[in-house]
Amino acid sequence: MPPDPKVTRYLLIAKSISFVKEIKINLSLRDNKFKLLIFYSSQEVLWWFNIISPAVFLFGLIVSIMLNMFVMLSLKIWRENKTIHSDISFKPKLANLIISGISFISLALLFAYAVGENFTTR
């Protein structure tokens, strides 16, 4: 039996929130040093950080959108007299629409930031 999409969605959101809280705590000023400077101290650690952090944010948002769409969309396929019929239905729910919208807007902002940061004339 697959896990309930609602539970999975809330677990992903809770994990994202705890990750953001951890980043905020680590970025706080303590002993006149930033705790996250370890990521910039070594080229090997920086390389891993630059690979893992975008994957966590991008794939997390994409999975959130996909799970919410999976809950709202219904696809039925059946066969009658050598003919294949299909039925697609969309049952919107407010919570799913809000989470999908926030995830999509966040993904669009990340994409716009990446394009603006990397492809602007200098």
Summary of the structure (lengths in Angstrom):
residues: 122
radius of gyration: 20.5
end to end distance: 53.9
largest distance: 75.9
contacts: 256
relative contact order: 0.10
helix: 70%
strand: 15%
